[in-house]
Amino acid sequence: MIEYVPILVLMCFAILIASIIVGASYLLGPRISNKTKLSTYECGMQTIGPTRMKINIRYYIIAMLFLIFDIEIMFLYPWAVVMGGLKLFGFVEMLIFVIILFIGYIYVWRKGALEWE
Amino acid sequence: MNFGEIIFLLIIIVTMGGALMAILSGSIVYALMGLVTAMFGVAGLYIYLDSPFLAMMQILIYVGAVSVLIAFAVMLIGPLYRRPKEWTTAGKFGAALGVALVTLFMFVRFVTGTFPRGGNPFFDMTTKEIGRLFFDNLVLPFELISLLIVVAILGAIMLALFSRGNK
């Protein structure tokens, strides 16, 4: 378990810094509330339409493809860890893995799923 | 109670809290946040099960990508604020009975010592060991994973084209 101590330290610092920032602005900031201040702020513009609007279906397809290639990235990690000890064989095996996925990527591209019409 | 157990309890609290938030929240967006918290907690549990690779996978894929996918799905559909339908009394009793029976079953097995213990693992489930196996014994399965991912890509594209309306 000792190898997880850096992660624990990192998490502690993340929580600490986040709470310092939020807490300091809560403690030190002046509290003036009027109608303008409580209104929705969006780059200084009047907001148009509801905030929780329905989005284009196209985002969903992009997210789906992102998920799939995320899984691909996941399998690069074990390779990266043992890569130093592997000879050419490991490289070629990974190359085949990536090429198969690249064919899938080309297919996606050719089918026009990445186009934004 | 040593330090590791305190962290374990914290992880349990985070997981349970997230899961409760996911099912009890009236707003679907907060429910999603609860689900992400619960999945993050599950990643912590994987670390306690000596599977760091699985924990990283959980964070990268579930917390990172699947939650985005669900967020988009939430934004595609409405309505965003609607309290879930209240449970009927019979439903509540049924659910309570089910949970009680499962708990009792597990408790009895735990007390009588027939609770399934973890067997000897096939290999040490560290990232290094997984990598070594991928490039030693399990070369073909490793390449088959990429084929599986390509099939998933094809499925996603089929869905995309169907949703667009042309063949």
Interface residues (C-beta under 8 A of the other chain):
Chain A: M1 Y4 L8 R52 M53 K54 I55 I57 Y59 Y60 I61 A63 M64 L65 F66 L67 I68 D70 I71 E72 I73 M74 F75 Y77 P78 W79 A80 V81 V82 L86 F89 G90 E93 I96 F97 V98 I100 L101 I103 G104 Y105 Y107 V108 K111 A113
Chain B: G4 I7 V29 I47 F53 M56 M57 L60 I61 G64 A65 V66 V68 L69 F72 A73 M75 L76 I77 G78 L80 T127 K128 I130 G131 R132 F134 F135 V139 F142 E143 I145 S146 L147 I149 V150 A152 I153 L154 A156 I157 L159 A160 L161 S163
